[in-house]
Amino acid sequence: MMSSRLLTGAGIECRHAARGLARAPGFAAGVVLVLGIAIAGMVTVTTAAYELFLRPLPFAHPEQLAHVTTYSRSMGFNLGFSPPMLAELREQPMISDVAAYNAASDVESPQGDSWSVAPVTYNLPQVLSVQPIAGRSFGAADAEPGASPVALISESAWRNRFDAAESAIGSELLLEGRHVRVIGVMPAAFTVPSPGTELWEPLRYTPEELAPANIGRFSGDAIVVRLEPGVTPAQLEDALRAGYASDPRLDAQRIRALMKLELNVRGLRDAWTAEQRQPLAIIGLASALVLAAALFNVAGLWMTRLLGRSHEDAIQAALGAGAWRRLGRTLVEFLLLGAAGVSLALALAPLMLGWLKQLGALNLEQPLAIETGPVTIAIAAVVLAVSGLPVLLAALWQQRRQRRELLGSLSGGGRGYAGSSARARRVLIVAQLALAMSLLCAMGLLLRSWYSLLTEDLGFEPRNLLVARIESPRDPAEGQVATDPAVAAALDALRAIPGVTAVTRANVAPFARSASISRISVPGREAWSTTVYSRNVGEGFFRTTGIPLLRGRGFDESEGALRDAVVDERFEELYFPAVGVIGATIRMPAGPGESQEVVIVGVAATAKYRSPDEEASQGSIYLFRREPLANEIAVLAAAVPPASLVDEVTSALARTVGPERTGSIATMESLVRYSVRDREPQLILLGLFALETLALAAIGLFSLLA
């Protein structure tokens, strides 16, 4: 009976609150819109943070999983791992098992659609403790040389492409001319190397790749190890660094000194999410400020509503209505509007999450999927509860004010701002404006930093340059790695394109995400040696790229030019600061066990190669190479917008070296901008958050003046 009366009373209160809100549609719509947008932003960020940093990994004993990488301090990026080291890791007593995987790539099928295919070692599912939901996993025999091609497919591909039919197991796929037999279906939790991967094939290493002598060759593969119980990533890192610190194979190849290698071991989650922490922290802070501004706004709107019905509340109080009855009415109204706001937020959250992914604020290449779900609803409920606190405080403030001014409220028929009312409203408006100005200032500082990066002096002019990569053939003919006539023909075809004014080549081009390190010494000073960035370039390199020659001369492309070298200003400052570098002779490697002496004939400006804000830690040396190699980076100078030449360049390379060897083609400006791409999402989001907070402050100011 008691519960029936409570339900009846609650229903009456809800109907009464709904009628009251229906009489104030502007107020109701404003509260729903403000709450919905603010909660959506906070829910989106916290959902992403939970999925990346807090949600338990879908693997058995995830604390035993670690990621092993080799970092080159000379080059400034990870090299992946050396296959011989991969084989040797299995002998480490701290490791129970080790597996590897590489990035996914799109592979075309005869039907015209593409599959996202990733190579993994046959034991990766076992290392992660993930079992197929249909069929079987890879076995050791599947990775043997000459084994028939087999594959595992993802659960989403199984459902979308095969309608979850059991007949998918054993079916054959034709991918790039190869027949691949499907042997199993992996669950949705298996998202290595990225959530969009649809098919996995065994990653095979040749005996030559696994030979201990090739320890200095890095494959770019990602390594996952399962640690023995009780072993931490830090302990394994110390053991690996100590073990390879004195490895004579690295010293024999001078790899250790050249690359300045570091073996790093991180927990699997940390390795997958490390780059996401700072961007999400910035976005989360901005979302929190927007939510705070929204709460101030909602409190201001509700104070306006409470003041507007002061006369009605005073009459109810005079007739005996208790304070809790009037407070309950306010809470019921807030719950009704809050439920609508949460519904709007939950509808917007997937859209905002997808937008963050598209914008690049969330990394789509890391293996953890970021999707909305039950946790999103729980977070929205918590944020709504927090949002109700300002409304509760406003209602309590109204009741306290009414106790002091009951007679005035009974005699008044409207609302007004005076005394504590005006002070409270001013505080809310000032707080909202302060939050908006804080975000605008942060956006302005970030915009200034981003603009400074894009206008930084790079040592050359990027606006008229186009960069095209020519890949090595999969099965090179004998001697083709040294020189390749097809590449020379491709360069001639590029020079013939209308609008192209010059073409050059190099093994390393600015902002092409590549690097080359060489050790140098000075004859007569063999005890002294150091490492420098080395760049093998073709004819007209400095003229085409616009890197100015400051002193001396460039390559005259005569027979003697093969012994000529050009260095940059940083090289001269570091190694020949007093006597000058032109005319100096240095010794450099010329091949396995061989060296050559080159004469420095010119000094060029120090050019940026990796980022506009990079600091040159070591000098650079340019060497002339007469004949092009099988893999080159072509740099084109154009008299027309470089972007307009992409199609013609693609066509010319496809005719001369083939589509399979035609690599990425991009304008130099886009490559420079890509190097600072991590700053753009933060700038855009901070700007949007600042404008949103400013709009909320404007709404609050309007309600005050109204």
Protein Blocks (a to p, Z undefined) as FASTA:
>chain_A
ZZmmmmmmmmmmmmmmmmmmmmmmmlmmmmmmmmmmmmmmmmmmmmmmmmmmmmccfbeh
kllpccdddddfknopaebjafklmmmmmmpmkbgbdcddddddddddfkopacdddddd
fklmmmnopacfehjdddfklmpghiacdddddfklmmmmnoopaklgopacdeehiacd
dfbdcdfklmcfbfklcbdcdddddfklmpmklmmpcehiacdddddehiafklmmmmmm
mmmmmgmklmmnommmmnopadddddfklmmmmmmmmmmmmmmmmmmmmmmmmmmmmmmm
mmmmmmmmmmmmmmmmmnopafklmmmmmmmmmmmmmmmmmmmmmmmmmmmmmmmmmnop
acfkbmbdcdddfklmmmmmmmmmmmmmmmmmmmmmmmmmmmmmmmmmmmpcbdcdehjl
mmmmmmmmmmmmmmmmmmmmmmmmmmmmmmmmmmpcehiafklgccddddddfbdcehkl
mpcfklmmmmmmmmmpghiabdcddfbdghklpadddddddehilmbccddddddddehk
lmmnopacfbhcddehiaklmmgccddfklmmmmmmmnopghpacdddfbehiacddddf
bdcddddfkbmkbccfbdcdddddfbacfbdcdddddfbdfklmmmmmmmmmmmmnopkl
mccdddfklmmmmmmmmmmmmmmmmmmmmmmmmmmmmmmmmmmmZZ
